[in-house]
Amino acid sequence: MDFLSDFLTKFGSQLQSPTLGFLIGGIVIAAFGSRLTIPDAVYKFIVFMLLIKVGLSGGIAIRNTNITEMLLPALFAVLMGILIVFIGRFTLAKLPGIRTVDAVATAGLFGAVSGSTLAAGITVMEGQGVFYEPWAAALYPFMDIPALVTAIVVASLYKSKQREVEADDFSKQPVAAGEYSGEPVYPTTRQEYLGQKRGKATNRVEIWPIVKESLQGSALSALLLGLALGLLTRPESVFESFYEPLFRGFLSILMLVMGMEAWSRLGELRKVAQWYAVYAFIAPLLHGFIAFGLGMIAHYVTGFSPGGVALLAIIAASSSDISGPPTLRAGIPSANPSAYIGSSTAIGTPVAIAIGIPLFIGLAQATMGG
C-alpha cells in the first residue's frame, strides 16, 4: 500500500510539469478552433536546437565515462526497436480491417524514437531533480534505426511473399488447348538467364540504403552531430551559456505545436480502422513497460540509474514524429500514411508524453528510489 501511495504521489507531481501543460494547452486551443499557427521553419529550427543540445550533453557525458557502461542498455535498445515491430506484426496486423503493410509501418513508426518526447522526458526529469546518465540520450539511434530497418524488411518480405502466392494462383488457372500460361521455367539463352537473375536481385531488401536514409534524416542528423561535437570537441562553454538556458523555452513551444498537430491529425485517424486508435493508446505504454523491465535488468547488472531506466522506457514509449515518416514513405510506399502518421501523432505521442513520462519516472522512483 505504501508503494502504491508513493507511486501515485510521484505520478501526480509529474503531471503538473509545464512541459505537459503546454502539450495539453495546444490540444485545447486547437479543439476550440484557434487560428494560432507556428511557421514550419520555426518548428524545424526548434527541433534542431533541442536535439543538438541533447546530443551535445550526451557526447560530453560519453567522453567522460566508461564506454562499457553503455553496452547492455544499448543492446536492450536495439532489441526493443526490433521487438516492437514484431509485436505490431503479430497483433495489430491480425485485427479485422487492418492491412499487414499498414500495421508493419505503424509498428515501425512506434519502434522508432521521437526526439521531442526524448527532450520532454529529459526536461521533466531535470525539473524533478531525477539523476540519469547523460549518455542515455545516445540510446536514440540504437532503437530508432533497427526499428525502421526491421519494419521495411518485414514489409518487403511480406509483399514479396504475396506476389509469389498471386503468381502461383495464376499459374494454376486452367489453360485451353493451344494456349500457354506464364514464362518458361528454365531460361533458354544466356540473356534470359541474366534477365531472370536481375529480376530476382530486385526483390532483395537492401539494408544499407535504409540505414543511410535514417542517418540522413533531420532529427537523427542533428542528434548525431551534437554527439560528435560533444565527444570530439570541448563545447562546454557554448553549451552552458547558449543551449542550456534556451532548452526549456524552446521545448514549451514545441509541445504547444505538437498538441495542435495531434488534434488536427484526429481527422486522418478517423479515415482508417478504429483499431489503430486502440493500438496507439496501448502500444506506447506496453513498449515502455517492456523497456522498463529490461532497464531494471541493466540496473541490477551494471548499476544503470533509475533515471536511465525511466529514460529508456520513455524512448521505447515514443513514436517517431520527424525522421520516421519520410523514411517509411520511401521504404514502404504501399502503406497508408494516414494509418501510421495519424496513429502516432494524434494518439501515440500525446500518450507517451502526457502519461508515459510521468508514469515511468514515478515508477522508477517508487521501485528503485531514483
HUQUIJO-V605982 format. One record per residue. N is the residue number from 1. RES is the residue in one letter. PSI is psi in whole degrees, -180 to 180 (999 if undefined). OMEGA is omega as a letter, one per 20 degrees, with the letter a starting at -180 (NA if undefined). BURIAL is + if it has 9 or more other C-alpha atoms within 8 Angstrom, else -. Layout:
N&RES&PSI&OMEGA&BURIAL  N&RES&PSI&OMEGA&BURIAL
//
This chain:
1&M&-39&r&-  2&D&-39&r&-  3&F&-45&a&-  4&L&-45&a&-  5&S&-38&r&-  6&D&-43&r&+  7&F&-45&a&+  8&L&-36&r&+  9&T&-46&r&-  10&K&-38&r&+  11&F&-44&r&+  12&G&-39&r&+  13&S&-34&r&-  14&Q&-34&a&+  15&L&-18&a&+  16&Q&4&a&-  17&S&143&r&+  18&P&-28&r&-  19&T&-49&r&+  20&L&-32&r&+  21&G&-42&r&+  22&F&-37&r&+  23&L&-49&r&+  24&I&-38&r&+  25&G&-41&r&+  26&G&-40&r&+  27&I&-42&a&+  28&V&-48&a&+  29&I&-31&r&+  30&A&-38&r&+  31&A&-30&r&-  32&F&9&r&-  33&G&26&r&-  34&S&145&r&-  35&R&11&r&-  36&L&130&r&-  37&T&146&r&-  38&I&122&a&-  39&P&143&a&-  40&D&-36&r&-  41&A&-38&r&-  42&V&-42&r&-  43&Y&-47&a&+  44&K&-37&r&-  45&F&-42&r&-  46&I&-44&r&+  47&V&-43&r&+  48&F&-46&a&+  49&M&-43&a&+  50&L&-46&a&+  51&L&-34&r&+  52&I&-31&r&+  53&K&-45&r&+  54&V&-42&r&+  55&G&-43&r&+  56&L&-46&a&+  57&S&-38&r&+  58&G&-42&r&+  59&G&-42&r&+  60&I&-41&a&+  61&A&-42&r&+  62&I&-39&r&+  63&R&-30&a&+  64&N&14&a&-  65&T&171&r&-  66&N&119&a&-  67&I&-25&a&-  68&T&-22&r&-  69&E&-24&a&+  70&M&-17&a&+  71&L&-52&a&-  72&L&-48&r&+  73&P&-37&r&+  74&A&-40&r&+  75&L&-42&r&+  76&F&-34&r&+  77&A&-44&r&+  78&V&-45&r&+  79&L&-42&a&+  80&M&-42&a&+  81&G&-41&r&+  82&I&-44&a&+  83&L&-41&a&-  84&I&-39&r&+  85&V&-44&a&+  86&F&-30&r&+  87&I&-46&r&+  88&G&-36&a&+  89&R&-35&a&+  90&F&11&r&-  91&T&-69&a&-  92&L&-42&a&+  93&A&-18&a&+  94&K&-7&a&+  95&L&152&a&-  96&P&139&r&-  97&G&8&a&-  98&I&123&r&+  99&R&140&a&-  100&T&-44&a&+  101&V&-35&r&+  102&D&-40&r&+  103&A&-42&a&+  104&V&-42&r&+  105&A&-41&r&+  106&T&-45&r&+  107&A&-37&r&+  108&G&-40&r&+  109&L&-36&r&+  110&F&-22&r&+  111&G&-30&r&+  112&A&170&a&+  113&V&142&r&+  114&S&118&r&+  115&G&-35&a&+  116&S&-39&r&+  117&T&-40&r&+  118&L&-47&r&+  119&A&-40&r&+  120&A&-42&r&+  121&G&-42&r&+  122&I&-42&a&+  123&T&-44&r&+  124&V&-42&a&+  125&M&-41&r&+  126&E&-38&r&+  127&G&-31&r&-  128&Q&-2&a&-  129&G&29&a&-  130&V&123&r&+  131&F&140&r&+  132&Y&154&r&+  133&E&121&a&+  134&P&-27&r&+  135&W&-9&r&+  136&A&-28&r&+  137&A&-26&a&+  138&A&-5&r&+  139&L&-14&r&+  140&Y&-63&a&+  141&P&-23&r&+  142&F&-25&r&+  143&M&-38&a&+  144&D&-55&a&+  145&I&-48&r&+  146&P&-36&r&+  147&A&-48&a&+  148&L&-42&r&+  149&V&-47&a&+  150&T&-44&a&+  151&A&-45&a&+  152&I&-40&r&+  153&V&-47&a&+  154&V&-44&r&+  155&A&-40&a&+  156&S&-42&r&+  157&L&-39&r&+  158&Y&-46&r&+  159&K&-38&r&+  160&S&-42&r&+  161&K&-40&r&-  162&Q&-40&r&-  163&R&-39&r&-  164&E&-41&r&-  165&V&-44&a&-  166&E&-40&r&-  167&A&-37&r&-  168&D&-41&r&-  169&D&-39&a&-  170&F&-39&a&-  171&S&-21&a&-  172&K&-3&r&-  173&Q&144&a&-  174&P&143&a&-  175&V&130&r&-  176&A&158&r&-  177&A&136&r&-  178&G&-1&r&-  179&E&157&r&-  180&Y&143&a&-  181&S&141&r&-  182&G&-176&r&-  183&E&166&r&-  184&P&142&r&-  185&V&-38&a&-  186&Y&141&r&-  187&P&143&a&+  188&T&-14&r&-  189&T&165&r&-  190&R&-36&r&-  191&Q&-41&r&-  192&E&-39&r&+  193&Y&-48&r&+  194&L&-36&r&-  195&G&-44&r&-  196&Q&-38&a&+  197&K&-43&r&-  198&R&-36&r&-  199&G&-41&r&-  200&K&-36&a&-  201&A&-32&a&-  202&T&-18&r&-  203&N&-10&r&-  204&R&147&r&-  205&V&118&r&-  206&E&120&a&-  207&I&-45&a&-  208&W&-43&r&-  209&P&-33&r&-  210&I&-46&r&+  211&V&-44&a&+  212&K&-42&r&-  213&E&-40&r&+  214&S&-45&a&+  215&L&-30&a&-  216&Q&-6&r&-  217&G&148&a&+  218&S&-41&a&+  219&A&-51&a&+  220&L&-34&r&+  221&S&-45&r&+  222&A&-44&a&+  223&L&-46&a&+  224&L&-35&r&+  225&L&-46&r&+  226&G&-42&r&+  227&L&-46&a&+  228&A&-43&a&+  229&L&-40&r&+  230&G&-32&a&+  231&L&-39&a&+  232&L&-15&a&-  233&T&-171&r&-  234&R&75&a&+  235&P&15&a&+  236&E&-40&a&-  237&S&-49&r&-  238&V&-31&r&-  239&F&-48&a&+  240&E&-30&a&+  241&S&-23&a&-  242&F&-60&a&-  243&Y&-44&a&+  244&E&-48&a&+  245&P&-30&a&-  246&L&-12&a&-  247&F&-53&a&+  248&R&-36&r&-  249&G&-46&r&-  250&F&-41&a&+  251&L&-38&r&+  252&S&-39&r&+  253&I&-41&r&+  254&L&-41&r&+  255&M&-38&r&+  256&L&-46&r&+  257&V&-43&a&+  258&M&-35&r&+  259&G&-45&r&+  260&M&-39&r&+  261&E&-40&r&+  262&A&-44&a&+  263&W&-40&a&+  264&S&-28&a&+  265&R&-11&r&+  266&L&-33&r&+  267&G&-39&r&-  268&E&-39&a&+  269&L&-29&r&+  270&R&-18&a&-  271&K&-20&a&-  272&V&177&a&+  273&A&142&a&+  274&Q&-11&r&-  275&W&-26&r&+  276&Y&-37&r&+  277&A&-41&r&+  278&V&-46&r&-  279&Y&-46&a&+  280&A&-26&r&+  281&F&-41&a&+  282&I&-41&a&-  283&A&-47&a&+  284&P&-41&a&+  285&L&-41&r&+  286&L&-48&r&+  287&H&-41&r&+  288&G&-40&r&+  289&F&-40&r&+  290&I&-47&r&+  291&A&-35&r&+  292&F&-42&r&+  293&G&-42&r&-  294&L&-39&r&+  295&G&-36&r&+  296&M&-36&r&+  297&I&-46&r&-  298&A&-34&r&+  299&H&-46&a&+  300&Y&-24&a&-  301&V&-44&a&-  302&T&-4&a&-  303&G&18&r&-  304&F&128&a&+  305&S&155&r&+  306&P&-38&r&+  307&G&-38&r&+  308&G&-39&r&+  309&V&-45&r&+  310&A&-40&a&+  311&L&-37&r&+  312&L&-41&r&+  313&A&-39&r&+  314&I&-42&r&+  315&I&-43&a&+  316&A&-33&a&+  317&A&-21&a&+  318&S&165&r&+  319&S&137&a&+  320&S&134&a&+  321&D&-1&a&+  322&I&-67&a&+  323&S&-25&a&+  324&G&-50&a&+  325&P&-49&r&+  326&P&-33&r&-  327&T&-43&a&+  328&L&-34&r&+  329&R&-40&a&+  330&A&-39&a&-  331&G&-31&r&-  332&I&70&a&+  333&P&-21&a&-  334&S&-9&a&-  335&A&150&a&+  336&N&112&a&-  337&P&-30&r&+  338&S&-31&a&+  339&A&-56&a&+  340&Y&-36&r&+  341&I&-42&r&+  342&G&-43&r&+  343&S&-44&a&+  344&S&-53&a&+  345&T&-42&a&+  346&A&-36&a&+  347&I&-49&a&+  348&G&-51&a&+  349&T&-47&r&+  350&P&-38&r&+  351&V&-45&a&+  352&A&-40&a&+  353&I&-51&a&+  354&A&-31&a&+  355&I&-48&a&+  356&G&-47&a&+  357&I&-56&r&+  358&P&-33&a&+  359&L&-50&a&+  360&F&-31&r&+  361&I&-46&r&+  362&G&-39&r&+  363&L&-40&r&+  364&A&-41&r&+  365&Q&-39&a&+  366&A&-34&a&+  367&T&-33&a&-  368&M&0&r&-  369&G&38&a&-  370&G&999&NA&+
//
